[in-house]
């Protein structure tokens, strides 16, 4: 028997149970802490592995860059070749720039020189070949004013600043048209408007002229009076009185207000419209003067019909130069340039002249044919126009045709037929080109302006505008300087192709 009393198995079991109760949570806590450490370790390993992958990628990329850099590295020979190519390219660019600058300078100088020469009337453009197909490529427009101009149209004038057209009639009336054909104004005669207080023409108007700047319009009538009008508003300015016969011709010096007039009193006179005054009596012919013309120089040229003479009045030198023709009469004269002019007459002939020769260079007879088949009476040449400082001229008669001519003033001078333009029946009393050569204005009437020697009863008194399509005078063309250039040189286009053009046959 033990000394002490045993507490029995229940107490020992109870103590072990308590220990177990205390031990189990700690074990669980140990397990959970192990799990946390393991999870942390795994996450660290994952982060380290991902960073290692990135480092590997960066390393590979750097290796590729290094390889590329190694490939891009030039050798010494390649560097020399590259630098040589760059140097050559720089030289080429510099050379191209120099050429462009030189071309620009030359073109500017050439353009300025041409403008100066053109303003002085010494620039000659060769444009006639553009009109060789004018008979097919043209349009016509008829302008009529039956209320005020029921009698024959005697003359026309063009204001080259706006291409407005002035027409005069035997009624003493002047009508102004726009380039499109619209009637812009009328200057009535004293018979048509007797109540008007300002001076008006009381007789037929036979001549018109407009200044180069489009400021003044002048008109001469059968009473020997020259009326000055404002070309824009058509207001009357003054009357110039000196002639004792009908005023048959008027012309302004280009780029000036100097006016030249001719009359049936056999005199040629000079006027100045700056002062509205008479300047000088230049002399005259042995019979009534029929026509007068002028360009840029202070001189004029005139013809007098039956005396068969053409006179050039050099005002600065105070001299007269006389030219004689074998034509029956010289009814009109037109300057092509300062050294070349053309005349026409009742025998149907056209003559080409040079100021350096007293006789015609060339004379073409029966240019517009005969009045009747088999008859020897030719169609009179009643009008002639020139496109100033070019090689183009036009003639008109009563045969229903306008004929265009190419004028070769070099190499002895030749006239070449270019085209025939059909027009309505009538007598051509006046012809004039527009400044750009795009149109030809015709004064068409039933009879001649100086008399009724022959009458076309079916003809209409009108203004006819012939517009050329496809004509580009301002396009690049071969240009030459006419004689009298400051250097005395002559730069003309090749005339070898001249023989390819059809020359005029007198039997045409």
DADA-V203160 format. One line per field, one symbol per residue. phi: phi as a letter, one per 40 degrees, with the letter a starting at -180 (. if undefined). A space follows every 10 residues. Layout:
phi=???
This chain:
phi=.ccbcccgcc ccccccccdc cccccccccc cccccccccc cccccccccc cccccccccc cccccccccc cccccccccc cccccccccc cccccccccc cccccccccc cccccccccc gbbbbbbccc ccbcccbabb bbbbbccbbc cdccababcc cbgcbbbbbc cgbbbbbccc hcccabbccc ccaccccccb cbbccbabab cccgcbbbbb bccgbbcbbc cccgccbabb bacbbccbaa acccfabcbb bbaccgbbbb bbccbfbcba cchabcadcc aaaabcccaa babbgccgbb bbbccccfbb bbbbbccdab caaaccacbb abbaaccgbb bbbbccbcbc cabbbfcbgc cbcgcccccc cbaabbcdgb bbaabbabcg bbbbbbbbcc gggabbcbab bcbcciccca baccccgcab bbcbacaccc ibcabccccb cabbbbbccg cbcccdbcba ccdgcccgcb bbcccccccc ccccbccc
